[in-house]
Amino acid sequence: MKTLYTILFTLSIILINPTGSSRGLIWTSPKVLIIWLIVGVNLALLWEQKKALTIPRQGKITLILWTIFLSIGAISTLQSPFPLTSFLGQDQMGDGWLYWLLIAAFTLSNSLLLTIHPQLINSQLKGLLIGGIILSLSIFPQIIDWRIDYTATMGQIIRADVNASSIFQGQQPIGLYSHRGHAAIVLALIIITALVGWFGRFTTTKLTAITLALTVPALLLTSTRSAILALIVASVYLLRGKYYKILVGIVPIAIIAIGIMTVNRPLDWSKPSIAQIMSSRSPMWTLSARGIKKRPLFGWGFDGFGIAYPYIRNPQVTPIVVNLDEFTYDYINIKGEISTREIPTYKAHNWILDTTLSVGILGLLASIA
């Protein structure tokens, strides 16, 4: 059973479907499938111990909070202009209501399982660290050749700067994910997991050292400032107290890395602006604020920015949208004909704004709780 959990947790980090026909089917769905399998194994083991099972007080509180969040999310989904998109999530993101139900099931079942089989945490953390090592190793070759994406069409391009899998040259390195930002967040979480596992003596010093030696440079190579910033915050929290001396080395290096990434961006230094420094995301945040004003309590449904975009793109016009696709939407123009426009992104790249757009202020409060 320990080996099974190590394998499953490793696959939850690295599994892809090289022959998939879309980003979601290649990089997202396989990992989500593994989480479903983990939940299934968790429930099977819990069922075997059902007579002796006792849910702790904290577990009951967590269950209540998840129920509140999912209930608000269900209302948001039912009231969404596109309920199916909210329910399943956009193809690449895959984080619709069903996904959050899965995360709730995983969180609750796994925490309960560890109360009766605490020894499994070693195997689970080992799997995550091995996954982080493999993910890191997948990133290094992509720095050398951006055409490497580990899909069945690897090496083929449909444009001078676009792989056949739809990955742009500027989006590399992505590792084993559809976006380098996703890979960076996972790497940051693996680094935090390695530290927690080592401090708690759940993982060996050798495995922890190998993990950190590979994941830290891999994270820096993704040039994702938000992930590095998240790592700084988590490190300050985890290493406070008797481990504070380690921060003397971590924090300055991370801050310098963020500074270098910012300076190396193609900025117009004659006219510096917040939009340039923030990766041109401030216009998305302006649109997000507009969308929140339109639906403040329950939002637009999961992946709310993409769903709301047709209705907030132009503050003077509220279009009649007849279809929402993965990257485009169809609407009726002033001539009564169907026209198509592009959806630039399904995310505002700001957790608070994305959550509020998706499930409203009520959902945001529930998620924070």
WOGITA-V217020 format. One record per backbone hydrogen bond with DSSP energy under -1.0 kcal/mol. NH is the residue of the N-H (numbers start at 1). CO is the residue of the C=O. E is the energy in kcal/mol with one decimal. If there is no record, write none. Layout:
BEGIN
NH|CO|E + NH|CO|E
END
This chain:
BEGIN
5|1|-2.2 + 6|2|-2.1 + 7|3|-2.4 + 8|4|-2.7 + 9|5|-2.6 + 10|6|-1.8 + 11|7|-2.6 + 12|8|-1.8 + 13|10|-1.4 + 14|10|-1.5 + 15|11|-2.4 + 17|26|-2.8 + 20|17|-2.2 + 26|22|-2.1 + 27|23|-2.8 + 29|24|-3.2 + 32|28|-1.9 + 33|29|-2.6 + 34|30|-1.6 + 35|31|-1.6 + 36|32|-2.0 + 37|33|-2.1 + 38|34|-2.5 + 39|35|-2.5 + 40|36|-2.3 + 41|37|-2.5 + 42|38|-2.8 + 43|39|-2.7 + 44|40|-2.0 + 45|41|-2.3 + 46|42|-2.4 + 47|43|-2.3 + 48|44|-1.4 + 50|47|-1.3 + 60|56|-1.8 + 61|57|-2.1 + 62|58|-2.5 + 63|59|-2.2 + 64|60|-2.1 + 65|61|-2.4 + 66|62|-2.5 + 67|63|-2.2 + 68|64|-2.3 + 69|65|-2.4 + 70|66|-2.9 + 71|67|-2.0 + 72|68|-2.4 + 73|69|-2.5 + 74|70|-2.1 + 75|71|-2.0 + 76|72|-2.5 + 77|73|-2.3 + 78|74|-2.5 + 79|75|-2.1 + 86|82|-1.8 + 87|83|-2.4 + 88|84|-2.7 + 89|85|-2.6 + 94|90|-3.9 + 97|86|-2.4 + 98|87|-2.6 + 100|96|-1.7 + 101|97|-1.9 + 102|98|-1.9 + 103|99|-2.4 + 104|100|-2.2 + 105|101|-2.4 + 106|102|-2.8 + 107|103|-2.9 + 108|104|-2.6 + 109|105|-2.4 + 110|106|-2.6 + 111|107|-2.0 + 112|108|-1.8 + 113|109|-2.4 + 114|110|-2.2 + 116|113|-1.0 + 117|113|-2.4 + 120|117|-2.0 + 121|118|-1.4 + 124|120|-2.4 + 125|121|-2.7 + 126|122|-2.1 + 127|123|-2.0 + 128|124|-2.0 + 129|125|-2.4 + 130|126|-2.4 + 131|127|-2.3 + 132|128|-2.2 + 133|129|-2.2 + 134|130|-2.4 + 135|131|-2.6 + 136|132|-2.3 + 137|133|-2.4 + 138|134|-1.6 + 140|136|-1.3 + 143|140|-1.0 + 145|141|-2.4 + 148|145|-1.7 + 152|18|-2.5 + 154|151|-1.6 + 155|147|-1.2 + 156|153|-2.4 + 158|162|-2.1 + 159|162|-1.3 + 162|159|-1.4 + 163|167|-3.1 + 164|156|-2.3 + 166|163|-1.9 + 169|161|-2.8 + 171|168|-1.3 + 172|169|-1.3 + 177|174|-1.4 + 183|179|-1.9 + 184|180|-2.5 + 185|181|-2.2 + 186|182|-2.1 + 187|183|-2.4 + 188|184|-2.5 + 189|185|-2.3 + 190|186|-2.4 + 191|187|-2.4 + 192|188|-2.2 + 193|189|-2.7 + 194|190|-2.7 + 195|191|-2.0 + 196|192|-2.8 + 197|193|-3.1 + 198|194|-2.1 + 199|195|-2.8 + 200|196|-2.3 + 201|198|-1.2 + 202|197|-3.3 + 203|197|-1.3 + 208|204|-2.1 + 209|205|-2.6 + 210|206|-2.4 + 211|207|-2.3 + 212|208|-2.6 + 213|209|-2.4 + 214|210|-1.3 + 215|211|-3.1 + 216|212|-1.7 + 218|214|-1.6 + 219|215|-2.6 + 220|216|-2.1 + 221|217|-2.1 + 223|220|-1.2 + 228|224|-1.6 + 229|225|-2.8 + 230|226|-2.3 + 231|227|-1.9 + 232|228|-2.1 + 233|229|-2.3 + 234|230|-2.4 + 235|231|-2.6 + 236|232|-2.6 + 237|233|-1.9 + 238|234|-2.7 + 239|235|-3.0 + 244|241|-1.7 + 246|243|-1.6 + 247|244|-1.0 + 249|246|-1.2 + 250|246|-1.8 + 251|247|-2.1 + 253|249|-1.1 + 254|250|-2.4 + 255|251|-2.6 + 256|252|-2.7 + 257|253|-2.4 + 258|254|-2.4 + 259|255|-2.4 + 260|256|-2.7 + 261|257|-2.4 + 262|258|-2.0 + 263|259|-2.6 + 264|260|-2.4 + 267|265|-2.5 + 269|267|-1.1 + 271|268|-1.5 + 277|273|-2.0 + 278|274|-2.7 + 279|276|-1.4 + 280|275|-4.1 + 281|278|-1.1 + 285|281|-1.8 + 286|282|-1.9 + 287|283|-2.2 + 288|284|-2.4 + 289|285|-2.2 + 290|286|-1.6 + 291|287|-2.3 + 292|288|-2.6 + 293|289|-1.8 + 294|290|-1.3 + 295|291|-1.6 + 300|357|-3.3 + 301|358|-2.4 + 307|303|-1.5 + 308|304|-2.9 + 309|305|-2.1 + 311|308|-1.7 + 312|308|-1.0 + 313|309|-1.7 + 317|314|-1.3 + 322|330|-2.3 + 323|330|-1.5 + 325|328|-3.2 + 329|341|-2.3 + 330|323|-2.6 + 331|339|-2.5 + 332|320|-2.0 + 333|337|-3.3 + 336|333|-2.1 + 339|331|-3.1 + 341|329|-2.3 + 343|327|-3.5 + 354|350|-3.3 + 355|351|-2.5 + 356|352|-2.3 + 357|353|-2.8 + 358|354|-1.8 + 359|355|-3.0 + 360|356|-1.8 + 361|296|-3.1 + 362|297|-1.4 + 363|359|-1.5 + 364|360|-2.2 + 365|361|-2.4 + 366|362|-2.0 + 367|363|-2.3 + 368|364|-2.2 + 369|365|-2.0
END
